[in-house]
């Protein structure tokens, strides 16, 4: 088996057009593009997979005057 020739690609495009219709093909293309992008990001470790699920909370600033330590090294606010 070799690489896909232009005739193979044309035949696949015609079959897809007949199966799904001209209105559904752009939607399917966007869905596949999004799926491949998310897969690539997940395998490369880019971004956070749950970024839509969990909002990022701002960090609370701690004033050094409010923090005390004991002799054993425990930190108390």
Backbone as a ProteinNet text record, in pm:
[ID]
protein_1_A
[PRIMARY]
XXXXXXXXXXXXXXXXXXXXXXXXXXXXXXXXXXXXXXXXXXXXXXXXXXXXXXXXXXXXXXXXXXXXXXXXXXXXX
[TERTIARY]
84.5	0	88.3	56.4	131.4	55.2	103.3	38.6	-90.9	-173	-297	-267.1	-319.4	-303.5	-416.6	-406.2	-514.3	-649	-647.2	-772.7	-838.8	-758.6	-813.7	-880.3	-813.6	-867.2	-997.5	-1002.5	-1125.2	-1238.4	-1208.2	-1310.2	-1362.4	-1273.2	-1315.2	-1402	-1364.5	-1442.7	-1582.4	-1593.7	-1724.8	-1812.3	-1754	-1831.6	-1877.7	-1789.6	-1827.4	-1937.9	-1929.8	-2032.8	-2167.3	-2165.2	-2290	-2348.2	-2261.7	-2310	-2364.7	-2292	-2325.9	-2393.3	-2377	-2437.5	-2349.8	-2373.1	-2286.7	-2303.4	-2416.5	-2437.7	-2369.8	-2354.2	-2300.2	-2147.1	-2084.7	-1939.8	-1857.6	-1888.7	-1808.9	-1817.3	-1934.8	-1951	-1866.7	-1863.8	-1781.3	-1633	-1592.7	-1452.9	-1409.8	-1496.7	-1465.5	-1454.3	-1543.4	-1540.4	-1412.7	-1372.1	-1247.8	-1127.6	-1126.7	-1016.1	-1002.7	-1115.3	-1113.2	-1065.7	-1111.4	-1071.4	-920	-864.8	-721.4	-640.8	-688.7	-619.4	-614.4	-727.8	-731.7	-642.8	-641.7	-557.2	-410.2	-372.7	-234.2	-193.3	-281.3	-250.4	-236.9	-319.8	-314.5	-187.9	-145.8	-26	100.7	100.6	217.9	222.9	115.3	111.6	89	48.5	21.9	-115.2	-123.1	-253.5	-301.8	-418	-479.1	-600.7	-609	-721.4	-853	-849.2	-970.9	-986.6	-929.9	-932.8	-1075.5	-1165.6	-1303	-1381.9	-1341.1	-1416.9	-1387.3	-1261.9	-1223.6	-1166.1	-1230.4	-1176.3	-1050.7	-964	-842.5	-876.2	-846.7	-874.9	-752.8	-775.2	-661.1	-594.1	-462.7	-390.3	-405.9	-413.8	-424	-283.7	-262.3	-133.4	-123	-7.8	14.9	118.6	81.8	171.7	269.3	397.4	499.3	479.2	418.5	396.2	287.9	201.6	93.7	139.2	255.7	302.3	407.9	390.4	490.8	532.4	655.7	704.9	744.8	730.7	773.6	915.9	972.2	1109.4	1119.4	1012.6	1015.8	999	972.4	962.2	820.5	720.5	581.8	538.9	459.7	414.1	273.5	249.1	115.8	80.1	-47.1	-94.4	-146.5
-118.5	0	123.7	212.7	336.3	452.2	568	689.7	713.3	799.8	834	921	881.2	961.5	1064.8	1164.1	1262.7	1198.5	1089.3	1021.6	959.9	906.9	851.2	960.9	1073.5	1185	1236.5	1247.5	1292.6	1193.6	1065.3	962.5	967.6	985.6	996.7	1120.1	1231.9	1355.4	1338.6	1270.8	1249.2	1160.1	1053.4	963.7	1038.3	1119.4	1196.9	1296.6	1359.5	1454.9	1384.8	1266.4	1191	1141.5	1100.5	1048.1	1157.3	1267.7	1368.2	1493.2	1521.4	1640.4	1762.4	1865.4	1983.6	2068.7	2059.8	2142.3	2083.7	1953.5	1887.1	1877.6	1881.3	1863.3	1968.5	2098.9	2195.8	2171.5	2131.7	2102.3	1981.7	1879.5	1761.4	1796.8	1881.7	1924.8	2000.3	2089.8	2162.5	2067.5	1970.3	1872.7	1790.2	1743.8	1666.7	1753.7	1878.3	1968.9	1992.5	2014.2	2035.7	1909.8	1792.7	1667.3	1646.8	1669.3	1651.1	1752.5	1877.5	1979.3	1941.2	1895.8	1856.1	1734.1	1639.7	1522.7	1561.6	1652	1697.9	1770.7	1856.9	1929.4	1833.8	1731.5	1636.4	1551.7	1512.1	1429.7	1510.7	1638.2	1722.9	1783	1775.7	1835.5	1984.6	2039.9	2184	2213.7	2318.4	2358.7	2265.3	2294.2	2213.6	2145.6	2013.7	1940.3	1979.1	2020.8	2056.3	2207	2284.1	2429.3	2484.1	2418.1	2465.5	2425.9	2318.5	2267.2	2341.5	2377.7	2437.9	2577	2679.9	2815	2833.3	2922.2	2951.6	3055.3	3023.5	3114.5	3201.8	3329.4	3415.9	3374.8	3392.1	3357.8	3469	3429.8	3526.8	3568.8	3699.9	3752.2	3738.1	3692.9	3677.6	3780.3	3857.5	3958.8	3889.2	3919	3854.4	3885.6	4000.2	4036.2	3948.2	3888.5	3804.2	3661.5	3623.1	3485.1	3475.9	3379.5	3353.5	3207.7	3181	3044.2	3008.4	2880.8	2831.2	2780	2739.2	2687.8	2558.3	2482.2	2357.4	2380	2504.5	2535	2535	2518	2520.6	2665	2685.6	2818.7	2839.2	2953.2	2989	3125.8	3141	3271.4	3352
0	0	0	-87.7	-97.9	-36.3	-62.5	-14.4	-93.1	-39.6	-107.9	-229.9	-342.4	-463.6	-468.2	-554.1	-566	-600.6	-677.2	-711.5	-588.8	-497.7	-373.8	-290.1	-279.8	-200.3	-261.7	-394.2	-462.1	-437.9	-446.6	-423.4	-279.9	-182.6	-41.6	-21.9	-85.4	-72.3	-132.1	-246	-308.9	-221.9	-166.6	-78.7	46.3	105.7	224.3	191.5	76.2	34.5	15.8	-42.9	-62.1	69.7	162.8	290.4	382.7	394.5	495.2	438.6	312.2	253.6	271.5	189	192.7	318.4	385.8	505.1	628.2	633.6	752	749.5	631.6	621	696.5	689.7	767.4	918.3	964.7	1107.3	1147.7	1064	1092.1	1090.5	997.3	990.4	1114.8	1163.2	1286.5	1404.2	1411.3	1521.1	1520.4	1400.2	1391.8	1424.3	1379	1410.2	1559.1	1626.2	1770.5	1842.7	1796.6	1859	1845.7	1725.5	1705.7	1786.6	1795.3	1874.2	2021.3	2076.3	2217	2241.8	2148.5	2162.2	2161.4	2070.1	2061.7	2189.3	2240.1	2363.6	2481.7	2486.8	2597.4	2591	2472.3	2461.8	2481.7	2445.3	2465.2	2604.5	2677.7	2810.5	2807	2694.4	2683.4	2739	2816.2	2867.7	2977	3025.3	3129.7	3070.7	3081.6	3023	3088.6	3215.3	3287.2	3301.2	3211	3224.7	3218.8	3146.4	3139.5	3263.8	3330.8	3444.4	3573.8	3596.7	3723.2	3701	3756.6	3739.6	3824.3	3780.9	3854.9	3960.5	4085.7	4195.6	4222.4	4255.4	4284.9	4415.5	4421.9	4543.1	4646	4770.8	4878.8	4919.9	4925.8	4968.8	5120.7	5168.4	5312.4	5354.6	5451.8	5506.9	5601.2	5589.7	5672.1	5819.6	5852.6	5991.8	6054.7	5973.5	6025.4	6052.7	6003.1	6014.4	6122.9	6210.7	6314.2	6304.9	6344.4	6347.8	6488.3	6520.6	6650.7	6639.9	6752	6750.2	6670.5	6664	6588.7	6439	6394.9	6254	6202.3	6289.2	6245.9	6221.1	6117.8	6080.1	6131	6197	6246.7	6192.7	6160.8	6114.9	6228.6
[MASK]
+++++++++++++++++++++++++++++++++++++++++++++++++++++++++++++++++++++++++++++

